[in-house]
Amino acid sequence: MSEIISYYEDPKEIEKKIWELLSTAVKDRSSEFRTPVFICGDDKDLDGRVVVLRKADQQNNFFQYHSDIRSSKIEKIKQNPICAILFYGKEEKIQLRVKAECNVHFDDEITKESWEKTGHISRKCYLVTNGPGTESDKPTSGLDNKFDNFDFTKEESEAGYKNFCVIRCKVKSIEWLYLAAKGHRRAFIDLNGSKKFTWLIP
């Protein structure tokens, strides 16, 4: 009788599990993996924020999220496209530390496809008059009252496309940590060139 190996001790099953969690997070608003922390910048000015996962593609090793082209992180990414993305799921007891190279897409086929899939209510944040992080004399959403109160049509929401961009993150490596009661497991998946899986001490 052959020994049954738990998924967290099988490299292929671990990688399968990782991408299942990310693919599910794109569709499932309640997924803990839907809102990772995205960190960009350089050693003099690191910057982190929570983003919403919008696409995960295992075959091509990338995932992506949406942003306003006027956001301060866009310039940081252009200066240094290497980023870190941190996922954690309390229920799954899994942490993913991802290193990736970012590419900002603006007014191209990728942004057009993503914009079409974005509901008109979700487009609201791209309708702000001034870019995210702009100083204000008073507390404000940055929106005209009409947009603030969701009183706008999909056609009117099209005005936000000029501020919309997609940040595509090409995954270079994934460090996986599983918090198991009988002993944690940790591994490093190098996706630069030929794939390499290495076990690590947790």
C-alpha positions in Angstrom: 0.0 0.0 0.0 1.5 3.3 -1.1 1.8 6.2 1.4 -0.7 9.0 1.0 1.1 12.3 0.6 -0.6 15.4 1.9 -1.0 18.2 -0.7 1.4 20.4 1.3 4.2 18.0 0.8 3.7 17.7 -3.0 5.3 20.5 -5.1 2.8 20.0 -8.0 -0.2 20.1 -5.7 1.2 23.1 -3.9 1.5 25.1 -7.1 -2.0 24.0 -8.2 -3.4 25.1 -4.8 -1.7 28.5 -5.1 -3.2 29.3 -8.5 -6.6 27.9 -7.5 -6.7 30.3 -4.6 -5.7 33.3 -6.8 -8.2 32.3 -9.6 -11.0 31.9 -7.1 -10.1 35.3 -5.5 -10.7 37.1 -8.8 -14.4 36.0 -8.8 -15.1 35.6 -5.1 -15.4 38.9 -3.2 -15.2 37.2 0.2 -11.9 35.5 -0.6 -9.0 36.4 1.7 -6.7 36.3 -1.3 -8.7 38.9 -3.2 -7.0 42.0 -1.6 -3.2 41.5 -1.3 -0.8 44.2 -0.2 1.2 45.6 -3.2 4.6 47.1 -2.4 6.6 49.2 -4.9 9.2 51.9 -5.0 12.9 51.6 -4.0 15.1 51.5 -0.9 14.6 55.2 -0.4 10.8 55.3 -0.8 9.0 52.1 -0.4 5.2 52.3 -0.7 2.5 49.7 0.1 -1.2 49.6 -0.4 -4.1 47.0 -0.6 -5.2 46.3 -4.2 -8.0 44.1 -5.6 -7.0 41.1 -7.7 -8.7 41.3 -11.1 -7.0 38.5 -13.1 -4.8 35.5 -12.4 -3.2 33.6 -15.3 -1.2 30.5 -14.3 -0.3 29.6 -17.9 1.5 32.9 -18.4 2.4 33.5 -14.7 0.8 36.9 -14.2 -1.9 38.6 -12.3 -3.3 42.1 -12.6 -5.2 44.8 -10.9 -6.7 48.2 -11.8 -5.5 51.6 -10.9 -5.8 55.3 -11.7 -3.1 56.5 -14.1 -2.7 59.6 -11.9 -1.8 57.5 -8.8 1.6 58.1 -7.3 2.5 54.4 -7.6 2.5 54.7 -11.4 5.6 56.8 -11.4 7.2 54.6 -8.8 6.5 51.5 -11.0 7.9 53.3 -14.1 11.1 54.1 -12.1 11.4 50.5 -10.7 9.0 47.9 -12.1 10.1 45.2 -9.6 7.4 44.8 -6.9 6.4 42.6 -4.0 2.9 41.4 -3.4 1.8 39.8 -0.1 -1.2 37.5 0.3 -2.4 35.9 3.5 -5.4 33.7 4.1 -6.2 33.1 7.8 -8.7 30.3 7.0 -6.3 28.5 4.6 -3.4 29.2 6.9 -1.3 30.2 3.8 1.0 33.1 3.1 2.3 34.0 -0.3 5.2 36.3 -0.8 5.4 37.2 -4.5 8.1 39.0 -6.4 7.0 40.3 -9.8 7.8 42.7 -12.6 5.1 45.3 -13.3 3.9 46.6 -16.6 1.5 49.6 -16.7 -1.1 49.3 -19.5 -2.9 52.5 -20.5 -5.4 52.9 -23.3 -4.6 49.6 -25.1 -6.3 46.3 -25.8 -5.7 45.1 -22.2 -7.3 48.2 -20.6 -10.2 48.2 -23.1 -11.0 44.5 -22.2 -10.8 45.2 -18.5 -12.8 48.4 -18.7 -15.6 46.6 -20.5 -15.8 44.1 -17.7 -15.9 46.8 -15.0 -19.5 47.6 -13.9 -20.5 51.3 -14.2 -20.8 51.6 -10.4 -17.3 50.3 -9.9 -16.0 52.9 -12.4 -16.9 55.6 -9.9 -13.4 55.9 -8.5 -12.0 56.8 -11.9 -14.4 59.8 -12.2 -12.7 61.9 -9.5 -11.7 65.3 -10.8 -8.2 65.3 -9.4 -5.9 62.3 -9.0 -5.7 60.1 -5.9 -3.6 61.7 -3.2 -4.2 65.3 -4.3 -4.4 67.7 -1.4 -7.8 69.1 -0.5 -9.0 71.9 1.8 -11.8 69.7 3.1 -12.8 66.1 3.5 -14.0 64.9 0.1 -14.4 61.8 -2.1 -13.2 63.9 -5.0 -16.4 63.3 -6.9 -19.1 65.6 -8.1 -22.3 65.0 -6.0 -24.0 63.3 -8.9 -21.3 60.6 -9.0 -21.0 60.4 -5.2 -24.6 59.5 -5.0 -24.4 56.8 -7.7 -26.8 58.8 -9.9 -25.1 58.2 -13.2 -25.5 55.9 -16.2 -23.0 53.5 -17.7 -22.6 55.9 -20.6 -21.7 58.7 -18.3 -19.2 56.5 -16.5 -17.2 56.2 -19.8 -15.6 59.5 -18.9 -13.5 57.6 -16.3 -11.7 55.5 -18.9 -9.2 58.3 -19.5 -7.9 57.8 -16.0 -8.1 54.0 -16.0 -5.1 51.7 -16.2 -4.2 48.0 -15.6 -1.1 47.0 -13.8 0.0 43.5 -14.9 2.4 41.7 -12.6 4.6 39.1 -14.2 5.5 36.6 -11.4 9.2 36.0 -10.9 8.9 33.9 -7.7 6.5 32.8 -5.1 7.4 31.9 -1.5 4.7 29.8 0.0 4.2 29.2 3.7 1.6 26.8 5.2 0.9 26.9 8.9 0.2 23.3 9.8 -0.6 22.1 13.3 1.8 19.2 12.9 4.6 21.4 11.6 4.7 24.3 9.2 5.8 23.9 5.5 7.6 26.5 3.4 8.9 26.5 -0.2 10.3 28.8 -2.8 9.1 28.6 -6.5 11.5 30.3 -8.9 9.7 31.1 -12.1 12.7 32.8 -13.8 13.4 30.7 -16.9 13.1 27.0 -16.0 10.8 26.5 -13.0 12.6 25.4 -9.8 11.0 24.3 -6.5 13.0 24.4 -3.3 11.9 23.4 0.2 12.8 25.9 3.0 12.8 25.6 6.7 9.7 27.5 7.9 
